[in-house]
Amino acid sequence: MDVFEAIAKRHTYRGPYRDEAVPRTDLQRIVQAGLQAPSGKNAQTTTFVIVDDAQLVAQIAGMHPGNTAVQQAKAFIACVIDRRPEAVYEGHAFQVEDCAVAVENMLLAVTAMGYATVWIDGWLRLKGHAETIGRLLGVPETKVVRILLPLGRPAETRPQREKLPFEQRAWFNQHAT
Ligand SMILES: Cc1cc2nc3c(=O)[nH]c(=O)nc-3n(C[C@H](O)[C@H](O)[C@H](O)COP(=O)(O)O)c2cc1C
């Protein structure tokens, strides 16, 4: 699958997974795609915990009853950033952007490899979920789980959500008024 096909096929998946484990080699390949993402000043601020231990997977899965993909995940990738980011360029830190771009690389890899996931972010910030998962995964207090990706082979097909047309969001040379 080339990159444009992966971009076209990538979609958020909150549905059920097939009962198939995700091999470590595939998990490693997905995270490698994240490691190869750009980062401000090449500071490479995001770190990753790949969760494939059945007990840990079940503990995290049980925390989010509203999301089938989380509940049925065969593995998780937890993306971790510093709570107090270090400035890397003229007083500016880019750790949120670094994390987001690493995740997008992983979403494309996930799609190209026939897996499906959902970018879990908002829910982590509620009721101490990020902290609970951080403690389960041995994340130091100075860091926080910023994005969580459940993983598995999708049991159902879902289309990408419709996107606004080019003309409504992009222009040459001058932004529309
Ligand atoms: C920054 C960001 C935060 C998101 N947070 C969540 C989340 O907490 N839970 C969730 O189910 N989906 C989350 N999503 C997925 C979006 O809801 C999804 O990308 C959007 O509806 C568009 O659908 P698509 O990914 O299929 O194009 C998040 C996506 C982004 C980029």
The ligand as an ORCA input file, in Angstrom:
! r2SCAN-3c Opt
* xyz 0 1
  C      -6.225     15.182     18.773
  C      -7.244     14.072     18.635
  C      -7.892     13.614     19.762
  C      -8.814     12.558     19.662
  N      -9.354     12.053     20.802
  C     -10.217     11.007     20.719
  C     -10.703     10.393     21.909
  O     -10.343     10.738     23.027
  N     -11.583      9.368     21.776
  C     -12.006      8.914     20.548
  O     -12.801      7.983     20.493
  N     -11.526      9.474     19.399
  C     -10.638     10.486     19.449
  N     -10.102     11.027     18.302
  C     -10.538     10.532     16.983
  C     -11.432     11.562     16.259
  O     -12.704     11.575     16.865
  C     -11.508     11.208     14.757
  O     -10.218     11.339     14.196
  C     -12.478     12.117     14.016
  O     -13.810     11.869     14.388
  C     -12.358     11.965     12.500
  O     -12.576     10.623     12.098
  P     -11.479      9.820     11.261
  O     -10.268      9.647     12.124
  O     -12.143      8.509     10.931
  O     -11.148     10.631     10.045
  C      -9.133     12.024     18.380
  C      -8.464     12.503     17.245
  C      -7.502     13.486     17.363
  C      -6.724     13.919     16.133
*
